[in-house]
Amino acid sequence: MTSRLMFRVLAALIAFTVLGRIPVGFDVGFKFDAALAVIWAFGLLSLVLLTGYVGQISLCQATFAGVGAYAAGLMVAGFHADYMVAVLVGVAAAFALGVIVGIPALRLRGITLAIVTLGIALVFDRYVFQDHAFEWFTGGSAGWRVDHATMFGLQMDSSKHLMAAYVVLLALFCVVALLMVNLHDSGAGRRLRAIRDSEVAAATMGVNLTRYKLLAFGMSAAIAGLGGSFYPLVAGSVSPQPFWLFTSLQFAAIAVLMGVRYVPAAALGGVFMAVVPDVLTRFGHGTFMGHAYEISYDWFQIAVGVLLIVQLIALPDGVWGDLRARARHAWSAASSRSMACRSTSIAARYSA
């Protein structure tokens, strides 16, 4: 094991230990927010792979998460399967849909591909998740209910055992994030980035565009589906509303806002996407200096739009990209000062 890999594994373990303890002292509502943040982080992580690594645009990532959620709900509520089996089925269903969606990407790019994926999100939102013809898959208007489930021998549900679900979700996210970081530096990752930079140049160098673009769409959908497959467990049921078109648009906006090329930005975006709306709902009304104020959830949508405009102008690499650049600059400056002090000390010693 190389030193770089050891450092990444250690960083993942530290992140899991710290983040796993944060929701312990809070009520069920904030524990739900923590679990939901990880689910949304999976959706954002799927865009890091697809858009950040490969340069492909997708506006239907919430659709992939929804397919994973409904497939998992079907397996548990309909077939009484273990939740691990339900998750595997959800991931497989999302992967298959991702490969199908990736077929148009073989010939489309940019805004055209964005419109196609937008259309797919609209079709699933209106004619699959809410249509009576697919009640066998969606469980009808009431959706699937998951009151009790077990995974890895742990009892999980949306109330008393919510922390167990959160811990498993967080562990899976850390593992997938670690694999994503290692993929970036691997040979396959270099081929994916070559496609992002120039498809013509990548094909000239021998990269199989069909294989890698379909694989990227499938893997991206599987990552989103992995997060979505936990939604019925965390929420207690699954319904179309969390996976509608606007959620996909939010994924795209927040991924760009936080830094679509960086894996840690997905975690940061998941927290922003899940916690901020709940904070506005809980504390967005009251009195300040004798004046009543009311901050509705709509302010969150406005804030995302304004922050996105400001970020594109001031921080083109995203929030995490800017923090990373500042940290590297500070480290370089500290190293330079340390070397200068050491050189001065050595010169003083020899002059004496």
C-alpha positions in Angstrom: 0.0 0.0 0.0 1.5 3.3 -1.1 1.8 6.3 1.3 -0.8 8.2 -0.8 -3.4 5.4 -0.5 -2.7 5.0 3.2 -3.2 8.7 3.7 -6.6 8.6 1.9 -7.7 5.5 3.9 -6.8 7.3 7.1 -8.6 10.5 6.0 -11.7 8.4 5.2 -11.6 6.7 8.6 -11.2 10.0 10.4 -14.1 11.5 8.4 -16.3 8.5 9.2 -15.5 8.7 12.9 -16.1 12.4 13.2 -19.2 12.6 11.0 -20.7 9.5 12.5 -20.8 11.1 16.0 -22.2 14.5 15.0 -26.0 13.6 14.9 -25.9 11.6 18.1 -27.1 14.4 20.5 -29.8 15.8 18.2 -33.5 14.9 17.8 -34.9 12.6 15.2 -35.5 15.4 12.8 -31.8 16.4 12.6 -30.8 12.7 12.4 -33.1 12.4 9.4 -31.4 15.5 7.9 -28.0 13.8 8.4 -29.1 10.6 6.7 -30.8 12.6 3.9 -27.6 14.6 3.5 -25.7 11.4 2.7 -28.4 10.3 0.3 -28.1 13.6 -1.6 -24.3 13.4 -1.4 -24.5 10.2 -3.4 -26.5 12.0 -6.0 -23.9 14.8 -6.2 -21.0 12.2 -6.2 -22.6 10.7 -9.2 -22.2 14.0 -11.0 -18.6 14.3 -9.9 -18.0 11.1 -11.8 -20.1 11.9 -14.9 -19.5 15.6 -15.2 -16.3 16.3 -13.3 -14.4 13.3 -14.6 -16.0 12.6 -18.0 -17.5 16.0 -19.0 -21.0 14.6 -19.7 -24.1 16.6 -18.7 -27.0 14.9 -17.0 -30.2 16.4 -15.6 -31.8 13.2 -14.6 -29.7 12.1 -11.6 -32.7 12.2 -9.3 -34.5 9.9 -11.7 -31.7 7.3 -11.1 -32.0 7.8 -7.4 -35.8 7.4 -7.6 -35.5 4.1 -9.6 -33.1 2.8 -6.9 -35.6 3.9 -4.2 -38.6 2.3 -5.8 -36.8 -0.9 -6.6 -35.6 -1.2 -3.0 -39.1 -0.5 -1.7 -40.6 -3.1 -4.0 -38.1 -5.8 -2.9 -38.7 -5.1 0.9 -42.5 -4.3 0.9 -43.5 -6.6 -2.0 -41.1 -9.5 -1.6 -40.0 -9.1 2.0 -36.3 -9.3 1.0 -33.4 -8.4 3.3 -32.5 -4.8 2.8 -29.0 -5.7 1.5 -30.7 -7.6 -1.3 -33.0 -4.6 -1.9 -30.1 -2.2 -2.2 -28.3 -4.5 -4.7 -31.5 -4.7 -6.8 -31.9 -0.9 -6.6 -28.3 -0.3 -7.7 -28.6 -2.8 -10.6 -31.9 -1.2 -11.8 -30.3 2.3 -11.7 -27.2 1.0 -13.5 -29.3 -0.6 -16.3 -31.2 2.7 -16.8 -28.0 4.6 -16.8 -26.5 2.5 -19.6 -29.8 3.0 -21.6 -29.7 6.8 -21.0 -26.0 6.8 -22.0 -26.7 5.5 -25.5 -27.8 8.9 -26.8 -24.6 10.3 -25.2 -22.6 8.4 -27.7 -23.6 11.0 -30.4 -24.7 14.0 -28.3 -22.8 16.5 -26.3 -23.4 19.7 -24.4 -26.8 21.4 -24.4 -28.3 18.7 -26.7 -27.4 16.0 -24.2 -28.7 18.1 -21.3 -32.1 18.5 -23.1 -32.3 14.7 -23.7 -31.6 13.9 -20.1 -34.1 16.6 -19.0 -36.7 14.9 -21.2 -36.0 11.5 -19.6 -36.4 13.1 -16.1 -39.8 14.6 -17.2 -41.0 11.2 -18.6 -40.2 9.3 -15.5 -41.5 12.1 -13.2 -44.9 12.2 -15.0 -45.4 8.8 -16.7 -43.5 6.3 -14.5 -43.4 7.5 -10.9 -47.0 8.9 -11.0 -48.8 6.7 -13.6 -51.2 3.9 -12.7 -49.6 1.6 -15.3 -46.5 1.3 -13.2 -48.2 0.7 -9.8 -46.5 -2.7 -9.7 -43.2 -0.9 -9.5 -44.1 2.3 -7.5 -46.7 0.8 -5.1 -49.4 3.2 -6.3 -50.1 6.7 -5.0 -49.2 5.7 -1.5 -45.8 4.3 -2.5 -44.0 1.5 -0.6 -43.8 1.6 3.1 -40.7 0.2 4.9 -41.3 0.2 8.7 -38.7 -2.3 9.7 -35.6 -3.7 8.0 -32.3 -5.4 8.8 -28.9 -5.0 7.2 -25.6 -6.5 8.4 -27.6 -7.8 11.4 -28.6 -4.3 12.4 -32.2 -3.3 13.0 -33.1 -0.1 11.0 -36.1 2.1 10.6 -37.1 5.7 10.2 -37.6 6.4 14.0 -35.9 4.4 16.7 -33.1 2.9 14.7 -32.4 5.8 12.3 -28.8 6.2 13.5 -28.0 2.6 12.4 -29.1 3.5 8.9 -27.1 6.7 9.0 -23.9 4.9 10.1 -24.3 2.3 7.3 -25.0 5.0 4.7 -22.0 7.1 5.9 -19.7 4.0 5.8 -20.8 3.2 2.2 -20.3 6.8 1.2 -16.8 6.9 2.5 -16.0 3.7 0.7 -17.4 4.9 -2.6 -15.7 8.3 -2.2 -12.4 6.6 -1.6 -12.9 4.4 -4.7 -13.7 7.5 -6.7 -10.6 9.4 -5.6 -8.4 6.3 -6.5 -10.3 6.0 -9.8 -9.2 9.6 -10.7 -5.6 8.6 -10.6 -5.9 5.2 -12.2 -5.5 4.4 -15.9 -9.3 4.2 -16.4 -9.6 7.6 -14.7 -7.0 9.1 -17.1 -9.0 7.7 -20.1 -12.2 9.2 -18.6 -10.6 12.6 -18.2 -9.2 12.3 -21.8 -12.8 12.0 -23.0 -13.7 15.1 -21.0 -10.8 17.1 -22.5 -11.3 16.0 -26.1 -13.3 13.1 -27.5 -11.4 13.3 -30.8 -8.0 13.2 -29.1 -9.1 10.4 -26.8 -10.3 8.3 -29.7 -7.0 9.0 -31.5 -5.1 7.7 -28.5 -7.1 4.4 -28.6 -9.7 5.1 -25.9 -12.9 3.1 -26.6 -15.5 6.0 -26.4 -18.5 3.7 -26.5 -17.3 1.5 -23.7 -16.1 4.3 -21.4 -19.1 6.6 -21.9 -21.6 3.9 -21.3 -19.7 2.7 -18.3 -19.5 6.2 -16.9 -23.3 6.7 -17.3 -24.0 3.3 -15.8 -21.6 3.8 -12.8 -22.9 7.4 -12.2 -26.5 6.1 -12.2 -25.5 3.2 -9.9 -24.0 5.7 -7.4 -27.2 7.8 -7.4 -29.3 4.6 -7.1 -27.2 3.5 -4.1 -28.1 6.6 -2.2 -31.7 6.5 -3.4 -32.2 2.8 -2.4 -31.8 3.9 1.2 -34.5 6.6 1.0 -37.4 4.2 1.8 -35.5 3.0 4.9 -34.7 6.5 6.1 -38.0 8.1 5.3 -40.2 5.1 6.1 -41.8 5.2 2.6 -41.0 6.2 -0.9 -43.0 8.7 -3.1 -42.4 10.6 -6.3 -41.9 14.1 -4.7 -38.2 13.7 -3.6 -37.2 12.5 -7.1 -38.9 15.0 -9.4 -37.2 17.1 -12.0 -36.4 20.0 -9.7 -34.3 17.7 -7.5 -32.1 16.9 -10.6 -31.8 20.6 -11.3 -30.7 21.1 -7.7 -28.1 18.4 -8.0 -26.6 20.1 -11.1 -26.6 23.6 -9.5 -25.2 22.5 -6.2 -22.6 20.3 -7.8 -21.3 23.2 -9.8 -21.6 25.5 -6.7 -19.5 23.3 -4.5 -17.1 22.1 -7.1 -18.1 19.4 -9.6 -14.6 18.0 -10.0 -14.0 17.2 -6.3 -15.2 14.2 -4.3 -15.4 16.1 -0.9 -17.5 18.7 -2.5 -20.3 16.1 -2.8 -20.4 15.7 0.9 -20.4 19.4 1.4 -23.2 19.8 -1.1 -25.3 17.0 0.5 -25.2 18.8 3.9 -26.1 22.1 2.2 -29.0 20.5 0.3 -30.5 18.6 3.3 -29.8 20.8 6.3 -30.3 24.4 5.1 -34.0 23.9 4.1 -34.8 22.3 7.4 -33.1 25.1 9.3 -35.1 27.6 7.4 -38.3 25.7 8.2 -37.5 25.4 11.9 -36.0 28.8 12.6 -37.2 30.9 9.6 -39.9 32.7 11.6 -39.9 34.7 14.8 -39.1 38.2 16.0 -35.9 40.2 15.9 -35.6 43.5 17.7 -39.4 43.7 18.0 -40.0 43.0 14.3 -41.5 39.8 13.1 -39.8 38.0 10.2 -40.7 35.0 8.0 -38.2 33.1 5.8 -39.9 30.5 3.7 -38.4 27.5 1.9 -38.5 29.5 -1.4 -35.6 31.5 -0.1 -33.5 28.4 -0.4 -34.1 28.2 -4.1 -33.4 32.0 -4.5 -30.2 31.6 -2.4 -29.0 28.7 -4.6 -29.5 30.8 -7.7 -27.7 33.9 -6.4 -24.9 31.8 -4.9 -24.4 30.0 -8.2 -24.1 33.3 -10.1 -21.6 34.7 -7.6 -19.7 31.4 -7.6 -19.3 31.3 -11.4 -17.9 34.8 -11.3 -15.8 34.7 -8.1 -15.0 31.0 -7.7 -15.1 29.3 -11.0 -13.7 26.0 -9.5 -16.4 25.9 -6.8 -16.4 26.4 -3.1 -14.3 23.3 -2.4 -11.9 24.1 -5.3 -11.3 27.5 -3.8 -10.8 26.1 -0.3 -8.4 23.5 -1.7 -6.4 26.2 -3.6 -6.2 28.4 -0.6 -5.0 25.5 1.6 -2.3 24.6 -0.9 -1.2 28.2 -1.1 -1.0 28.4 2.6 0.9 25.1 2.8 3.4 26.3 0.2 3.9 29.6 1.9 4.5 27.9 5.3 6.9 25.4 3.7 8.8 28.3 2.0 9.1 30.2 5.3 10.2 27.0 7.1 12.9 26.4 4.5 14.0 30.0 4.6 14.3 29.9 8.4 16.2 26.7 8.2 18.6 28.1 5.6 19.1 31.3 7.8 19.8 29.1 10.8 22.4 27.0 9.0 24.1 30.1 7.5 24.2 31.7 11.0 25.7 28.5 12.4 28.5 28.4 9.8 29.2 32.1 10.0 29.7 31.8 13.8 
